[in-house]
Amino acid sequence: MAMQQSEEQATRNGIMALEQAFTGVQRCQGDVQSTSHTLASHYGGADGGKYKSLLEQWDSHVDTILINLDRMVDELNTTLTEHGLVQGSSSEIIDQEYSRSTAVFDELNGTNTHSN
């Protein structure tokens, strides 16, 4: 059964909204990571440790959100391709951006295990 034009447009709009959300969450994650790196050099003791732990926990939750947004985009793209339509986005681009944000976080935390 062919997808109606209104359903196709709604699916494409959903993909676009998810991509915008992904970019916005990623931007906020970068801001927090940058702030974390700056403040980590100024905080010490128990307060600094708790603050770092909080930000690491938050970052872990953000990674989960980004992964779920990526999966939702994949599902919507699959829906389009199953109906013989062109994908609404390139999940490769989203995967690249996710990898880039993870690499930045690892670099800021000194946990980068990849050589450049």
MIRONU-691043 format. One line per 10 residues: their letters; for each residue y negated, z, x negated of C-alpha. Coordinates in Angstrom, 1 decimal, m for minus. Each point is the difference from the previous one (the first is absolute). Layout:
! MIRONU-691043
A	Y,Z,X | ...
END
This chain:
! MIRONU-691043
MAMQQSEEQA	0.0,0.0,0.0 | m3.4,m1.0,m1.4 | m2.6,2.5,m0.6 | m3.0,m0.4,2.3 | m3.3,m0.7,m1.6 | m1.5,3.3,1.1 | 3.0,1.9,m1.5 | m0.4,m2.0,m3.2 | m3.7,0.9,m0.2 | 0.7,3.6,0.8
TRNGIMALEQ	2.6,0.1,m2.8 | m2.4,m1.6,m2.5 | m2.8,2.5,1.1 | 2.5,2.8,m0.6 | 0.8,m1.3,m3.5 | m3.7,m0.3,m0.8 | m0.7,3.6,1.3 | 2.9,1.4,m2.1 | m1.2,m1.8,m3.1 | m3.5,1.4,0.5
AFTGVQRCQG	1.4,3.5,0.5 | 2.1,m0.5,m3.2 | m3.1,m1.0,m2.0 | m2.0,2.9,1.4 | 2.7,2.6,m0.7 | 0.4,m1.4,m3.5 | m3.8,0.2,m0.6 | 0.0,3.6,1.1 | 3.0,0.7,m2.2 | m1.8,m1.5,m3.0
DVQSTSHTLA	m3.1,2.1,0.7 | 2.0,3.2,0.3 | 2.0,m0.8,m3.2 | m3.3,m0.7,m1.9 | m1.5,3.3,1.3 | 3.2,1.8,m0.9 | 0.0,m1.3,m3.5 | m3.7,1.0,m0.5 | 0.4,3.5,1.5 | 3.3,0.6,m1.8
SHYGGADGGK	m1.8,0.1,m3.3 | m2.4,2.7,1.4 | 2.4,2.2,1.9 | 2.3,2.4,m1.7 | 2.2,3.0,0.8 | 1.7,0.6,3.4 | m2.7,m1.7,2.0 | 0.3,m3.2,m2.1 | 3.7,0.0,0.4 | m0.1,0.4,3.7
YKSLLEQWDS	m2.6,m2.7,0.3 | 2.1,m2.4,m2.0 | 3.1,0.9,2.0 | m1.8,m0.7,3.2 | m1.3,m3.4,m1.1 | 3.5,m1.0,m1.3 | 1.5,1.0,3.4 | m2.8,m2.0,1.8 | 0.7,m3.0,m2.2 | 3.7,0.1,0.8
HVDTILINLD	m0.8,0.0,3.7 | m2.4,m2.9,m0.5 | 2.7,m2.0,m1.8 | 2.3,0.6,3.0 | m2.8,m1.3,2.3 | m0.5,m3.1,m2.2 | 3.7,m0.7,0.0 | 0.2,0.3,3.8 | m3.0,m2.3,0.4 | 1.7,m2.6,m2.2
RMVDELNTTL	3.2,0.3,2.0 | m1.9,m0.6,3.2 | m1.7,m3.1,m1.4 | 3.5,m1.2,m1.1 | 1.4,0.5,3.5 | m2.9,m1.9,1.6 | 0.3,m2.8,m2.5 | 3.8,m0.1,0.8 | m0.8,m0.3,3.7 | m2.2,m3.0,m0.7
TEHGLVQGSS	2.5,m1.8,m2.3 | 2.8,0.6,2.5 | m2.0,m2.0,2.5 | m0.6,m2.8,m2.5 | m3.6,1.0,m0.8 | m1.7,0.4,m3.3 | m0.2,3.6,m1.3 | m3.3,1.8,0.7 | m0.3,1.3,m3.5 | 1.7,0.1,m3.3
SEIIDQEYSR	2.0,3.2,m0.5 | 0.0,m0.8,m3.7 | m3.7,0.6,m0.1 | 0.4,3.4,1.7 | 2.8,0.9,m2.4 | m2.1,m1.0,m3.0 | m2.9,2.2,1.2 | 2.3,2.9,0.6 | 1.5,m0.3,m3.5 | m3.6,m0.2,m1.4
STAVFDELNG	m1.1,3.2,1.8 | 3.1,1.8,m1.2 | m0.6,m1.2,m3.6 | m3.6,1.3,0.2 | 1.1,3.4,1.2 | 2.6,0.2,m2.7 | m2.5,m0.9,m2.6 | m2.5,2.6,1.2 | 2.7,2.7,0.0 | 1.3,m1.0,m3.4
TNTHSN	3.4,m0.8,1.4 | m0.1,m3.8,m0.5 | 3.4,m1.0,m1.4 | m0.7,m3.7,0.0 | m1.4,m1.7,m3.1 | m2.9,m2.4,0.5
END
